[in-house]
Amino acid sequence: MEKFVFFGGKGGVGKTTVSSAYATQCANAGLRTLIVSTDPAHSTSDVFDQAFDDDPQRVDGYDGLWAMELDPEEEVEAHMQEIKRTMSDQVSPSIVNEIDRQIELAHRTPGAYEAALFDRFIDVMRDSESYDRVVFDTSPTGGTLRLLALPEFLESWIDRLVDKRAKSIDLYEKAAIGDRNARRKAEDDPIIKRLSERKEMFEFAGNVLRNQAAFFLILNPDELSIRETDRAIDDLTEYGLSVRGLVINKVTPSPDDDESGRGARYLRRRYETDRERIATVRETFTEPVVAEIETRIEEVKGDLLADVADELEIEIAASPS
């Protein structure tokens, strides 16, 4: 199993439950494990009955398990402030206010959350040397995945910027500094340097996600969830990322044969419908179903979390380094 494991799916399918269960499996198997959540509802804290923040904290009751929760709102704000600081150092004071206004507008547009969280994902991956397994309670969305296409785009863009910068210097300063120094000055330009750093960051992310990450999708046995899973697989495939397996969660349990009341009739029909949809999933998708997890009456935590972990047929052992 790769070092980085992502669990994704549409809202409400049980990503936090499944990812937390898998993380406890890894920790119990002796792997130093970190679970990372971006759920603003702080569901990971609910699962473990313990408050977490954006710094890894040990999970009570487990050896070798840490957890952290990233707040999307805070990440977007931090992302925006970092860009403002960077730009303020690199542009004329006369246009700083206009730059700030444009950045504020940009962070209200679709994709701002994805960009900010993607940067934070990269930070976590880069700073993960002390962990054997990092489990993400989310999967990159189509918007986030499109960021993986940026390195190639940025490379040609940065090359053109360097070329234009050199030509500009050549026109105004050639007589004073010469051709070679003009090119060197362009390459030292702080904005171009920043873009180059971003390009390298995206290249790192693309390499990690394609070669050191495994993706699992969580779905419920309903038509909407199945269609969403199909689209997610297409998105991942488009960017060279394959789904390792599917987890079907919230499966209706079968009533006992001797039960015949109204509730039992409803439950039996619901069970039959779930089985039909599960059969459709197994027949339609090439990705293997690695677990069918029945709906629990109580909230999944404590001993129930261990029960869910036992139902997961997902590899745990770390790949040899």
Secondary structure as UniProt FT lines:
FT   STRAND          4..8
FT   TURN            11..12
FT   HELIX           15..28
FT   TURN            29..30
FT   STRAND          33..37
FT   TURN            40..41
FT   HELIX           43..48
FT   STRAND          57..58
FT   TURN            60..61
FT   TURN            63..64
FT   STRAND          65..69
FT   HELIX           72..88
FT   TURN            89..90
FT   HELIX           93..95
FT   HELIX           96..106
FT   TURN            107..108
FT   TURN            110..111
FT   HELIX           112..126
FT   TURN            129..130
FT   STRAND          133..137
FT   HELIX           142..145
FT   HELIX           146..149
FT   HELIX           150..187
FT   HELIX           190..211
FT   STRAND          213..219
FT   HELIX           223..238
FT   TURN            239..240
FT   STRAND          243..251
FT   TURN            257..258
FT   HELIX           262..284
FT   STRAND          289..294
FT   HELIX           303..311
//
